[in-house]
């Protein structure tokens, strides 16, 4: 019996999705919020 995979190792995001994902990431450490103990490291 074959098993269908839900997650593929291949990148399936479009270039537009990738651009949006990167735009949501903080560019500088001072933009991180909510986890001061991790920022201090």
LODREN-257609 format. One record per residue (C-alpha): x, y, z. Coordinates in nm, 2 decimals. Example, Ala and Ser with C-alpha at 12.3 -4.5 7.8 and 13.67 -1.06 7.14 Angstrom:
! LODREN-257609
<atom><x>1.23</x><y>-0.45</y><z>0.78</z></atom>
<atom><x>1.37</x><y>-0.11</y><z>0.71</z></atom>
! end
This chain:
! LODREN-257609
<atom><x>0.00</x><y>0.00</y><z>0.00</z></atom>
<atom><x>0.14</x><y>0.34</y><z>-0.10</z></atom>
<atom><x>0.15</x><y>0.63</y><z>0.14</z></atom>
<atom><x>0.07</x><y>0.97</y><z>0.02</z></atom>
<atom><x>0.29</x><y>1.24</y><z>0.15</z></atom>
<atom><x>0.14</x><y>1.56</y><z>0.28</z></atom>
<atom><x>0.47</x><y>1.75</y><z>0.31</z></atom>
<atom><x>0.71</x><y>1.76</y><z>0.01</z></atom>
<atom><x>1.08</x><y>1.83</y><z>0.04</z></atom>
<atom><x>1.05</x><y>2.04</y><z>-0.27</z></atom>
<atom><x>0.99</x><y>2.42</y><z>-0.25</z></atom>
<atom><x>0.64</x><y>2.49</y><z>-0.35</z></atom>
<atom><x>0.61</x><y>2.85</y><z>-0.26</z></atom>
<atom><x>0.58</x><y>3.10</y><z>-0.54</z></atom>
<atom><x>0.83</x><y>3.38</y><z>-0.57</z></atom>
<atom><x>0.56</x><y>3.62</y><z>-0.44</z></atom>
<atom><x>0.50</x><y>3.40</y><z>-0.13</z></atom>
<atom><x>0.88</x><y>3.40</y><z>-0.07</z></atom>
<atom><x>0.90</x><y>3.78</y><z>-0.09</z></atom>
<atom><x>0.61</x><y>3.81</y><z>0.16</z></atom>
<atom><x>0.77</x><y>3.56</y><z>0.40</z></atom>
<atom><x>1.10</x><y>3.75</y><z>0.40</z></atom>
<atom><x>0.93</x><y>4.08</y><z>0.44</z></atom>
<atom><x>0.77</x><y>3.96</y><z>0.76</z></atom>
<atom><x>1.10</x><y>3.86</y><z>0.92</z></atom>
<atom><x>1.27</x><y>4.11</y><z>1.15</z></atom>
<atom><x>1.57</x><y>4.28</y><z>0.98</z></atom>
<atom><x>1.74</x><y>4.39</y><z>1.30</z></atom>
<atom><x>1.77</x><y>4.25</y><z>1.65</z></atom>
<atom><x>1.58</x><y>4.54</y><z>1.80</z></atom>
<atom><x>1.27</x><y>4.44</y><z>1.60</z></atom>
<atom><x>1.23</x><y>4.12</y><z>1.78</z></atom>
<atom><x>0.96</x><y>4.12</y><z>2.05</z></atom>
<atom><x>0.83</x><y>3.90</y><z>2.32</z></atom>
<atom><x>1.14</x><y>3.70</y><z>2.42</z></atom>
<atom><x>1.39</x><y>3.92</y><z>2.60</z></atom>
<atom><x>1.59</x><y>3.63</y><z>2.74</z></atom>
<atom><x>1.66</x><y>3.51</y><z>2.38</z></atom>
<atom><x>1.75</x><y>3.86</y><z>2.26</z></atom>
<atom><x>2.00</x><y>3.89</y><z>2.54</z></atom>
<atom><x>2.20</x><y>3.59</y><z>2.42</z></atom>
! end
